[in-house]
């Protein structure tokens, strides 16, 4: 049987029974009224004991500070993922369309897996239906009888769909694209793209980055001197390699450092994979 729903007051009582110190009852009520109890508990794992209680003198305010740190971290990272995504869309459309033509995606011979290809075509049709009121989509439906060049389609596809599309293009094209645009092996770049697609969706849907193993596991280069943790630091270490604009990256690092300094008494850097020399590791 599922657990019954609890009122805010019952949630606060439960926290106290489990050993959580709540010094400001009104703040706790306000916070729990505006943030799901279950979501907040994702930040409490590090303080739990084997008896499902919490370590002595664990404060409710500590949970909320870690929660706010994680939210600010997502907000700092998300614009970088936008830069990566928009740039990747432009580069892929340019490469494939100039090599094979604007409707190359209709030719199954450019792809490796038949099922994945037809799944992609199905996703295209679904995205067109969902975006039919967009002016540029309506324009192609009316003027070009529903024919779309790939550089138009790529603007209405999700990064997840594009990542799967990229995975399925012929190996030779994938290798040429990856080397010419990102200077990395195609299998490595494919893994990175899939990873950042997941991180992007996590950030967009307010998911937790703090104290979480992030999958798929990132492939590292031989020269990377990195103690793999599967935490968000690993993601940032790789992301710096594919963000072309050094000024955008420098601005992000300044914001990141300020954020960590602000919450240094509340967060555990080990739980996000950050070494003590994180700034030098993340510098371009």
N, C-alpha and C positions, 0 to 999 in steps of 0.2 A: 504494500500500500504506500502511495506517495505521501510525503509529509504535508500536513495542512498549512495553509497560508498563515502568516503571523502579522499582527499589527506592528507599527513602528515601536510602540512601547514594549511589545513582547520581544521584538528583535533586540532592543536595548537590554532588556532583562536577561535574555539568553547570553548576550555578550558578557555581561557582568558575571553571570553564573560560571562562565568559562574562564574567568580570570582577567578580563579586559578592564583596564582602568578608564573610566569615563568621567572626566572632571567637569565637562560642560554639557549638561543634559540637553539644553536647548539646541546647542550646535549639533549634537548627535542626532536629534530629531530632524533638524533641517537637512543635514547631509543625507540621512537615510531616506528622507522623503523625496530627494532629488537624484539619488544614486542607488541603483539596485543593490540590496544587501548581498546577493549572490556575486555580483560583479566585484564588490569591495572585498569579499573574502578571498578573491584571487591574490590579493596583496598580503594576506595574513599567513600564508603557508610557512614562511621562514620563522615564524614565532610559535608554531604549534609544537606541542609535545606528543609523545606516543599515546597519551591518554585522551587526546582530542581536546585538551585544555591548552592554555597559552602560558608561555614563560612568565615568570614573576615580573610584575611592574610593566607589562606590555600595555601601551596606551592606545586608545582609539584614535587619538590625534596623529599618532605615528602612521597608522594605516592611511589616513586621509592625506597626509603629506606625501607618502610614497605614491598614492593614487594620483595626486596632482602632478608629481614629478613625471610619472609615466605619460600622463596626458600632454604635458608640455614637450616631452621628448617626441611623441608622435607628431605633434604640431610642427616641431623643428625639422623632422625627417621628411614629412610628406612633400614639401615643396621640392626637395631634391629628387624624389621619385617622379614628380611631375616633369622635371627637367629631363631626367633619363627617359621617361616614356615618350614625351613629345619628340625628342631627338631621335629615338629609335624608330618611331613611326615614320618620320620624314626620311631617314636614311634607308629603311627597308623598302618603302614605296619607290623612292628614287632609283635604287639599285635594280629591283626586279622589273619595274616598268620600262626603264631605259634599256634593259637587256632583252626583255621578251615582249614588251607591248603592254598597253594599259589594261587588257582583259586576260592577261596570262593565267590568272587564277581559275579560269574556266577550263583550262587544259589539265587533265588529270596526270599527264605525263611529267609534269613538273614536281610531282609529289611522290613520296615513298609508300605511304600506307593508304590503301583505298578507303577503308572505313573512316579513318581520320579525315580524309579529304571530303567525303560526303557529309560527315558531321560538321565540317567547316562550312560547306555550302548551305547546310541547313541553318547554321548560326547566322550566316550572311542574310538569308531571307527573313529570319526572325528579327534581326537588328533593323533591317529596312522597314519592316512593318511597324516596329516600335518607334522608329524615327521618322515616320511618314509626314509628320507636320513640320519637321525641320525644313527651312527654305531650300537648302542645297539638295536635300533628298527629294523634296517635291519637284524641284527643277529637273532632276534627272528622270524622275518617274514620268513627268509630263512631256519634256522636250526630247528625251532620248529613249522613250519607250521602256523605261526601267533598266537601261544599261548603265553600269557604273564602272568608271575606271578605278583601279585599285587604290589610287591616291585619294579618292573620295571615300571609298568603303572603309579604309583603315581608320578614318576619323570617327566611325560609329561602332567599331568593334572594341570590346574590352581588351585590356592588356593580357588577361588570361587567354582569350581567344587568339590573340596575335602570337602569344608565346607558343601555343599549341600549333598554330599555323607554321611558325618558324621551325619548330621541331620536325615538321613533316616535309619541308621542302628538300629537294635533292641534296645529297651530301656535298657535291661539288660546289653548288651555289651557296650553300651554308658556309662552307670553308672560305670561299672567295669573299663573301660579304663580311664575315667576322674578321678576317685578316685585314681587309682593306679599310674597314670602318672602325674597328676597335683594337686591332693588332694582337688579338688573342685567338687561340685555338677554338674552333667552332663548338666542340663538346663542352669546353669550359664556359664559353659565353652562353651557350644554351642553358647550362645549369644555373648560371648567375641570373639570367633573365627569368627563369622559372621561380627562383628564390625571391627576387625582387617583386615579382607579380604577387606572391603570397604576402610579402611585407606590405606592399601597397594596399592590398585588400584589408589587411589587419589594421593599418592606420586609418583607412577610409571608414571602417566599421567599428572604430573605437576599441579595438582589441588590445590585449595586454602584450607589452613588449618586455616589461620588467620581470626578471626571474622566470624566463620562459625559454625552452629550447626551440629554436626556430628552424623549421624544415621547409624544403629539402636541404640537406647538409651541403654547405658550399664546398666546391672544389677549390683547392688552393694551388698556387703556382710553386714550383720548386724553390724559387728564391724568396718566397714569403717566410719570414721569420716570425711565425705566429703560433702561439699556443692555442690550438683550436678549443673553443668553448661551446659553440653552437648558440651563443647569446648574441645580442644585438651588436656588440662590438665587432664581431666577425663580419657582420653584414656591412657595417660602416667602413671597415678596413678594405673590403672589396669594392664598395660603392665609390670610394675615392678614385679608383682606377678608371672608372667609366663616366665620371662627371668631368666633362671637358673644360668647363669654365672654372678656372682656379679662383676667381674672385667670388663666385657663388659658394665654392667650397670653403674658402677662408672665412666668409661671413657666417656660414653654418658652424664652423669650428669655434668661432668667438661666442656664438649663442649657446653652443653646447657646453663650453667651459663655464660660462656664466651660470647656466642651469645647474651644473654639477656643484659649483661653489655654493649656490643658493641652498641646495638640499643636502650638502655634504654630511650634516649631522643626522640625517634621517635615512639615507639610502646606503646600501652595501654595494660597492662597485663590483665586487666579485659576482654578484647576482646578475649583472648585465655584461660580464666578461671584460670589464675595463681594467687594464694594468695601470700601475702608477704612472707610467710614462705615456699615457694614452694620447696626449697632444702630439708628441713627436712621432708616434706610430701612425697617427692619422694625417699628419702634415704631408702635403704634396711635395 
